[in-house]
């Protein structure tokens, strides 16, 4: 088998190639546009080719065996004391599949950006940041060390910060970037703590290390049996801390607030980072550390950490879907949809389906990138308009965008049979249904499915059907402001992504669960009979009915009335209170403003006041007291002791006058004296030394 | 003494440079700075020579120079170099030319300014190399004089108050320390750090204090009192909460180059004192008081971060940020004092914490100095304005300045890939293994630091360009050359810290072995 692995020597190149591109671009001037495009695309293509080769290698090495191929290369970063701190790279089916997805979608989005960003003055810097992001994300995927993963994790956060705030002149963009960084860092503190805790308990941060790694039997057994405060197993406590990081990055409630705001960044960034790849990092982390999450002392219990993951995921899936129903910004709807879909992935992980989660992640990456780029095309075509109430009827102006967007929408909503989203969601629902701990997450997920179909139909109706509404608002230059179709450099990537969103479904149907076996080992066989087993068929019918109900309800509500900025939303007419609460995103941001942020500012002012008044005050009191004492003693001296000395002092003063001629007041002269004195002293001591 | 006295030479060069610079005619503009820079580069070269000559495979003192100096006090002229000293010598060698090249006050007598900076460098070198209390204390105290004059003569509008407060506060701390050492001398007849560490380790120091003084106190109480006096002197210097109120004033009022030296080097003298004196000589006392000391470290971290949040002056923010970062050093140092069960035989936690402290000392010196330099560069362009809200959108007109300062800010908040992260990771790793609760309590500091540092990026660099600064020039070539080495080092240490760790690794191991 070893001969398959020559390619693994090139594993490190996958992240390093885009990193080099980023480095070269960041020191080159803004005028070198062509070079920026060539460097970025070249690096992306090279990474993609390498990733594909690695993927094929893993498939061939696995060859339908039960065993999961896992290849780790570890090295020492530095040594402290007697300990070597080791990092490593890893190749296994999980990250091989992810590598292909990230490089492929990254490449398409870079191509799209060449068109989308063509008029931006900071074109070069944009591609530098995009390359930095790719490098960090790919590094995160290939790391075999929790520490290296954390390092790349933070760099992904940095790239996200830079790209959200790319249009830094907009205060809202700068604020959104800061919010993203800080919110995810709150989660990252948990991650950090979990990491140093694991390090303390196991003495290693490598995932796989020939039996001595963190995720291997010996370490897991120790963690699952050891307990900490509150009777919590060590594995549970540390897994939950790592999950805090995942919640921040993957926008899970209550740390989801940054993700919708992140839509301030350029649309390709939203597509790449805040839909397809970066937000998936949290899901990937849980998938990577899944043995830790699942570790239990006894054989028949459900791990506590996984229960938490499931509940957080289920709640987020429904919660975000509700909010998406009442948004009017085309990108924000998609953003909340992303939060909701990430919740579905977390459910999958929580109920034990790593393959299901990763498959949904990859499928979602395709159709969400497609939807975002489609939205970008719409925004581009409508002259930077993002309010869906001012759109309408775009299917006539932008046929290519409409067709591809419709495919993305149907994949996301879970239209049956021909779309990857249907199969991936189906598998998650199937697993959730069989979860022994509680049936409720399954029902929450079903509700989420219904709402997804509902809000996506609503958006489609607003954007592509009916009449174009911006004309009514500003009719004076109607001909110029007509929406237009985007150039091929933008529509071609859309088409490719649409094809992916459809075809990908073929590799993970119950009839041929190839992907499942690729991730978890074992051979896939083609059996159409599996489609018609009672459990599978019943659930499929149920979810088809739910999707149909969602689409039907939205169509019924929105397609038959007039829409627009002037009009109230049809749902608002029916349930104004509920709609307003949802439109205000259920007041989570307001809640944080009123509690966490206010507390923060108050604590800052309190610490400042403590310094200025208490500590500084004490110092001043002490010094004031000393001054008072010295004044008193001066007074005593003058009154009682000085009189007699005065005459004596007079003599001193005259002689002092002579000496004072040396005091020229010229600092150079003084320093010359000092220098001379120093030399004399040195000579003196040297002389003493001799003696 | 058989070898060439390299260490003495290292102290003498900057002092000689100070004299030469002061005597340089001020008629030709810029000549004084060039002379001073020349001398500081010679010092840097010599520091690098020391690094090459240094044998990192042993943890003992090297290149030792020792001869009798004041026999009556049993005080030798005693210089030596171990990994800790070398690290700080290198830092001093790097920071001084950096500070000299930074924007200098445009007043008369600039040559004296440069000369005093060099004199300060000489004192700092002396303090990092001396192994005898009297000698060390002389350098420690003498360093105050140029620092005082630099603040007093070339500082901002309220320089006088700031300078006096700085001087008197530090001096008061030093007196407490001096009294402590006098007690030790009276009890043991020793001033030598290494010999005293030996006594401290065996518990003989406490016994000797008990024999010499009675005061109706137990020897342990006496030991604590003496250690407390020394702690006070060091605590003011670092500073440790709540002895830090002089610092924001002094850092804010000092001219840019001096702020850089204050934060980059003088604060390190305090940390150095903790590592060279308090921890080795008073391990029992530090262990006895470990919980309150750790609480002080946590308070230093959290309160200074919070206070930074409430500031609107860039220099004040950085000053509080500086206290915050030194708090991590203290956290690591006090955690190292944890009593380890000898049966466990695993020193990995202590080694991590101490290595982290060493790294943090270097990294903070570099990053904080760079940040003060950047603020100085902004001030030089804005005519002295440096409020958080005086700017906005500077990225548009000065992308290089903002980019490089942005990197330094991220280095300061501990972004992986830059230097700050490695030290903080090791400190937290070690502290968590030794005293988990203190690490957890200090953790919010990392978050608040990110908040106030990002706020600088947000308010100063982002947003619409402030109409006052449409003509603000970007960094000139000379200015880029000033900051580029520091930024390059941030990347280098962040990606490949092994050379730096290797330099002091044996010192870390030996220091820990000598702890009870």
Interface residues (C-beta under 8 A of the other chain):
Chain A: X26 X77 X78 X79 X80 X81 X82 X83 X147 X150 X151 X152 X154 X155 X158 X165 X168 X169 X170 X171 X173 X174 X175 X177 X178 X181 X182 X185 X186 X189 X192 X193 X196 X197 X199 X200 X203 X600 X601 X603 X604 X605 X606 X607 X608 X610 X611 X614 X615 X616 X618 X619 X623 X667 X668 X671 X672 X674 X675 X678 X685 X689
Chain B: X15 X18 X19 X22 X23 X67 X69 X109 X112 X115 X165 X168 X169 X242 X244 X245 X246 X248 X303 X304 X306 X307 X308 X309 X310 X311 X347 X348 X349 X350 X351 X352 X354 X355 X356 X393 X395 X396 X403 X410 X415 X416 X417 X421 X422 X425 X426 X428 X429 X432 X433 X436 X439 X440 X443 X444 X446 X447 X448 X450 X451 X454 X455 X457 X458 X461 X462 X463 X464 X465 X497 X498 X501 X502 X505 X508 X509 X512
